[in-house]
Amino acid sequence: MLVTGGGTGGHTYPALTAVRTAQARLVSGHGAVQVVWVGTSDGLEARVAGNEHIPFVPVVAGKVRRARNPLKMVSWANIKDMAKVPVGIVQSVRAVAAFKPDVVLATGGYVSVPVSLAAWVCRRPLVVHEQTVRLGLANRLLARIATVMAVSSASTLPLLPGRARGRAVVTGNPVRPEVFGGCAQKAAPALGSPRFDASLPTVYVTGGAQGAAQINGLVSEILPWMLERANVIHQCGPGALDRMHEAVGTVPDERAARYLPVGFVGRELPDVFALADVVVSRSGAGTIAELTALGLPSVLVPLASSAGGEQAHNARVLAVAGAASALLDEASPAALRDALEPLLANPTKRAAMAEKALEQGRPDAADRLVGILFDVAAAGRR
């Protein structure tokens, strides 16, 4: 299997989860899978492949910096990157021809374009996976040449080019299996044993690995109100710890003990998810996949600058289904408080939202995607 995709975690980690799932399935059947990852040398995928001891082949890839005004897209940076495209295609063709994969998996990002084109040139079966509800720019192009187009949501199917719809399958977005193995009792001790009140719900606030200044600001404004009603684990980013400690400084000690700001949540994340009654977060594709697979009630604060408004679209889909609350029109402290209040006050409302979230989730997405990869590979060998 040749894997390509990266640049961000949203493209990289679904590919990694598929690789791990394929390896586990073949090992259990006394087989083995050979994997090569093709990506950019300075992308997240290079680090991930190295950490996983997956052979890595670097290629160059051009990135289009999009803008609402087409004239602004005619920039020196875009011109330089477009010059990389033919070089990347040649490098990718060499990689595909040398490895001769039974199947190529492309999970998006600009590096997927030259590698997928190389798979098509070399007549190797190509499975393209789309993580978001809306099609990314790269996958919109690749859907036309894919052997199978795997999508995370049935809502994506009407957005595909006509002929691609007949080759499309809804798999869901692969979620790391360790996310399902959390233990609520381990979360607080792993994070420093804060003095939580077991009679109150626990809110997990996260803005991603580096935190999110917008979410941190909203939480700081209503933190005294939140701590009257809940325990709070706040993954605020390393650079915001001092500010968040200051924000809780005026709260009485008894309530302040219920607040745990942390710079980063790593291996403890499954345990934190298991402890959380409500999550406040962005609405990227990976986050949505995890929240729905676990059935977690959430208040979503979309990143306004996400490509094509993808995060707002993701949040809206869940909000319409009753699977989340979303700050779509106004991301203000008052709006966050109003979204949290019924969930913190009423366990029945939390349970109803959790059930709706589970209905949207696909915890078996990795198995579905790997099953398609194996079927496509087997068909190509016949």
C-alpha positions in Angstrom: 0.0 0.0 0.0 1.3 3.4 -0.9 -0.2 6.2 1.2 -0.2 10.0 0.5 -1.7 12.9 2.2 -0.7 15.4 4.9 0.2 19.0 5.6 -2.3 19.0 8.6 -3.4 16.5 11.2 -6.8 16.3 9.5 -5.3 14.7 6.5 -2.4 12.8 8.2 -4.0 11.0 11.1 -6.8 9.3 9.1 -4.1 7.9 6.9 -2.1 6.7 9.9 -5.2 5.2 11.4 -5.9 3.3 8.2 -2.3 2.0 8.1 -2.4 0.8 11.7 -5.8 -0.9 11.1 -4.5 -2.6 7.9 -1.4 -3.8 9.8 -3.5 -5.1 12.7 -5.9 -6.9 10.5 -3.2 -8.7 8.5 -1.2 -9.6 11.5 -4.3 -11.2 13.1 -4.6 -13.2 9.9 -0.9 -14.1 9.9 -0.1 -11.8 7.0 1.8 -8.5 6.6 1.4 -5.3 4.7 4.2 -3.3 3.1 3.6 0.5 3.3 5.4 3.4 1.8 4.3 7.0 2.6 4.8 9.7 0.0 4.6 13.3 1.1 6.5 16.6 1.6 9.7 16.6 3.6 8.6 19.5 5.8 5.0 18.4 6.4 3.5 16.7 9.4 3.3 13.4 7.5 7.1 13.2 7.4 7.3 13.3 11.2 4.4 10.9 11.7 5.9 8.4 9.2 9.3 8.6 10.9 7.8 8.1 14.4 5.9 5.0 13.0 8.9 3.6 11.2 7.1 3.8 7.9 9.4 4.2 4.9 9.0 7.7 3.5 9.6 9.2 0.1 9.7 13.0 -0.1 8.3 14.8 -3.1 7.6 18.5 -3.7 4.0 19.8 -4.0 2.5 23.2 -5.0 0.0 24.9 -2.8 -2.7 27.2 -4.1 -3.4 30.1 -1.7 -7.1 30.7 -2.2 -8.8 34.1 -1.9 -12.3 35.4 -2.5 -10.9 37.9 -5.0 -9.5 35.8 -7.9 -7.0 38.6 -8.7 -5.4 38.1 -5.3 -4.6 34.5 -6.2 -2.1 35.8 -8.8 0.7 36.1 -6.3 4.4 35.4 -6.5 4.0 32.6 -3.8 1.3 30.9 -6.0 3.4 31.2 -9.1 6.4 29.7 -7.4 4.4 26.8 -6.0 2.7 26.1 -9.4 6.2 25.7 -10.8 6.7 22.8 -8.4 3.7 20.8 -9.7 5.4 19.2 -12.7 8.5 18.4 -10.6 6.3 16.8 -8.0 4.4 14.7 -10.6 7.7 13.4 -12.0 9.0 12.5 -8.5 5.7 10.8 -7.7 5.6 8.8 -10.9 9.1 7.5 -10.0 8.0 6.6 -6.5 4.8 4.7 -7.7 6.7 2.9 -10.5 9.4 1.8 -8.1 7.1 0.5 -5.4 4.4 -0.9 -7.7 1.7 -0.8 -5.0 -1.4 -2.9 -5.0 -3.4 0.1 -4.0 -2.8 3.8 -3.3 -4.6 5.7 -0.5 -4.9 9.5 -0.8 -6.3 11.4 2.2 -6.1 15.0 0.9 -3.7 17.9 1.1 -1.8 19.3 -1.9 0.7 16.5 -1.9 -2.1 14.1 -2.8 -2.5 15.6 -6.2 0.8 14.7 -7.8 0.9 11.3 -6.2 -2.7 10.4 -7.2 -2.0 11.6 -10.8 1.1 9.3 -10.7 -1.1 6.4 -9.6 -3.4 7.1 -12.5 -0.5 7.4 -15.0 1.0 4.1 -13.7 -2.4 2.4 -13.7 -2.4 1.6 -10.0 -5.8 1.4 -8.2 -6.5 4.7 -6.3 -8.7 5.1 -3.2 -9.3 8.8 -2.3 -10.7 9.6 1.1 -12.5 12.9 2.0 -12.7 13.8 5.7 -14.9 16.9 5.5 -18.6 17.2 4.5 -17.6 19.5 1.7 -15.1 18.4 -0.8 -11.6 19.8 -0.4 -10.1 21.4 -3.5 -7.6 18.6 -4.1 -10.2 15.8 -3.7 -12.6 17.6 -6.0 -10.1 17.1 -8.7 -9.1 13.6 -7.8 -12.6 12.3 -7.5 -12.6 12.1 -11.3 -9.8 9.6 -11.5 -10.3 7.6 -8.3 -11.1 3.9 -8.5 -13.1 4.4 -5.3 -14.1 7.7 -3.7 -14.5 7.2 0.1 -16.4 10.0 1.9 -17.1 10.6 5.5 -20.8 11.7 5.2 -23.7 10.9 2.9 -24.1 14.7 2.6 -20.9 14.7 0.4 -22.3 12.4 -2.3 -24.4 15.1 -4.2 -21.3 17.3 -4.3 -19.3 14.8 -6.3 -18.9 15.0 -10.0 -21.5 12.9 -11.7 -19.5 9.9 -12.7 -17.6 9.8 -9.4 -20.9 9.3 -7.5 -21.1 5.8 -8.9 -17.7 5.0 -7.5 -18.4 6.6 -4.1 -18.7 4.8 -0.7 -19.6 6.3 2.7 -17.0 5.1 5.2 -16.9 7.8 7.8 -13.7 9.4 9.0 -11.2 7.0 10.7 -10.8 7.7 14.4 -7.8 6.5 16.4 -8.7 3.3 18.2 -7.1 4.5 21.5 -9.7 7.2 21.7 -12.3 4.5 22.6 -10.2 3.1 25.5 -10.4 6.0 28.0 -11.0 5.6 31.7 -12.7 8.5 33.5 -11.0 7.7 36.8 -7.6 8.1 35.3 -8.1 11.5 33.8 -7.8 13.8 36.9 -4.8 12.0 38.4 -3.0 12.1 35.1 -3.5 15.8 34.9 -2.4 16.7 38.4 -5.4 15.6 40.6 -7.4 18.8 40.8 -10.1 19.0 43.5 -13.1 18.3 41.3 -16.7 18.1 42.6 -18.1 14.7 41.7 -21.6 16.0 41.9 -21.1 18.4 39.1 -20.6 17.7 35.3 -17.2 18.1 33.8 -16.6 20.4 30.7 -13.6 19.8 28.5 -12.6 22.9 26.6 -10.1 22.5 23.8 -8.7 24.7 21.0 -6.4 22.1 19.5 -2.7 21.4 20.2 -1.8 25.1 20.4 -5.0 26.2 22.0 -7.4 28.8 20.4 -7.2 32.4 21.4 -10.9 33.0 20.5 -12.1 30.1 22.7 -9.7 31.1 25.5 -11.2 34.6 25.5 -14.8 33.4 25.5 -14.1 31.0 28.4 -12.2 33.6 30.5 -15.2 35.9 30.3 -17.7 33.4 31.7 -15.3 31.3 33.8 -16.8 32.3 37.2 -20.2 31.3 35.9 -19.0 28.0 34.6 -17.3 27.1 37.8 -20.5 27.6 39.7 -22.0 24.8 37.6 -19.2 22.5 36.5 -15.6 21.2 36.7 -13.5 22.5 33.8 -10.5 21.0 32.1 -9.2 23.6 29.7 -6.6 22.7 27.1 -5.7 26.4 26.4 -2.2 26.0 24.8 1.2 26.5 26.4 1.2 30.2 25.6 -2.1 31.0 27.4 -1.5 29.3 30.8 -0.6 32.4 32.7 -3.5 34.3 31.3 -6.0 31.6 32.2 -4.5 31.4 35.7 -5.1 35.1 36.0 -8.7 34.7 34.8 -9.5 32.4 37.7 -7.7 34.5 40.2 -10.8 36.3 41.4 -12.8 33.2 41.8 -13.3 31.8 45.4 -10.8 29.1 46.2 -13.4 26.4 46.5 -14.6 27.0 42.9 -11.2 27.8 41.5 -10.1 24.3 42.6 -12.6 22.9 39.9 -10.6 24.6 37.1 -7.7 22.9 35.5 -5.9 24.8 32.7 -3.3 22.7 30.8 -1.0 23.6 27.9 -1.4 20.3 26.1 -3.4 17.1 26.4 -1.6 14.1 24.9 -1.9 10.5 25.9 -4.4 11.5 28.5 -7.0 12.5 25.9 -9.0 9.2 25.9 -9.3 9.5 29.6 -10.3 13.1 29.4 -13.0 12.3 26.9 -14.2 9.5 29.1 -14.6 12.0 32.0 -16.1 14.8 30.0 -19.9 15.4 30.1 -19.7 18.3 27.6 -17.0 19.4 25.2 -16.3 22.9 23.9 -14.2 22.9 20.8 -13.6 23.8 17.2 -15.4 21.8 14.5 -12.7 20.4 12.3 -13.3 17.0 10.6 -11.2 15.0 13.0 -12.8 16.6 16.1 -16.3 15.9 14.7 -15.4 12.3 14.0 -14.2 11.8 17.5 -17.1 13.5 19.2 -19.7 11.7 17.3 -18.0 8.3 17.5 -17.9 8.7 21.3 -21.3 10.2 21.5 -20.2 13.4 23.4 -22.5 16.4 23.8 -20.6 19.5 22.5 -20.7 23.2 21.9 -18.9 24.0 18.7 -17.0 27.2 17.9 -16.1 27.0 14.2 -12.9 28.5 13.0 -14.1 31.4 10.8 -11.0 31.3 8.5 -11.2 27.5 7.8 -10.9 26.7 4.1 -14.2 27.1 2.3 -16.0 27.6 5.6 -15.7 23.9 6.3 -15.8 24.2 10.1 -19.0 26.2 10.0 -20.6 23.7 7.6 -19.5 20.8 9.9 -21.0 22.5 12.9 -24.2 23.4 11.2 -24.8 19.7 10.1 -24.5 18.5 13.7 -26.6 21.4 15.1 -29.4 20.7 12.7 -29.4 17.1 13.7 -29.5 18.0 17.4 -26.1 16.3 17.8 -24.3 19.5 19.0 -24.9 23.1 19.8 -23.0 25.6 17.5 -22.0 29.3 17.7 -22.7 30.0 14.1 -24.0 33.6 14.0 -22.2 35.1 17.0 -19.3 33.7 19.0 -19.6 35.8 22.1 -19.3 35.0 25.8 -23.1 35.4 26.2 -23.7 33.0 23.3 -21.4 30.4 24.8 -23.0 30.7 28.2 -26.5 30.3 26.6 -25.4 27.2 24.8 -23.8 25.6 27.8 -26.5 26.4 30.4 -29.2 23.8 29.4 -26.5 21.1 29.0 -25.0 21.8 32.4 -28.3 22.1 34.1 -30.1 19.2 32.6 -28.6 15.6 32.4 -31.6 14.6 30.2 -30.6 17.2 27.6 -27.0 16.0 27.6 -28.2 12.4 27.2 -30.4 13.3 24.3 -27.6 15.2 22.5 -25.2 12.3 23.2 -27.7 9.9 21.5 -28.0 12.2 18.5 -24.2 12.5 18.3 -23.8 8.7 18.2 -26.3 8.5 15.4 -24.0 10.8 13.4 -20.9 8.9 14.3 -19.1 6.0 12.5 -16.8 4.4 15.0 -16.0 1.6 12.4 -14.8 4.0 9.8 -11.2 2.7 9.8 -12.4 -0.9 9.3 -14.7 0.2 6.5 -11.9 2.1 4.7 -9.4 -0.7 5.1 -12.0 -3.2 3.8 -12.3 -1.1 0.6 -8.5 -0.9 0.3 -8.2 -4.6 0.5 -11.0 -5.2 -1.9 -9.6 -2.8 -4.5 -6.1 -4.3 -4.1 -7.5 -7.8 -4.6 -9.5 -6.8 -7.6 -6.4 -5.2 -9.2 -4.5 -8.5 -8.8 -7.1 -10.6 -10.6 
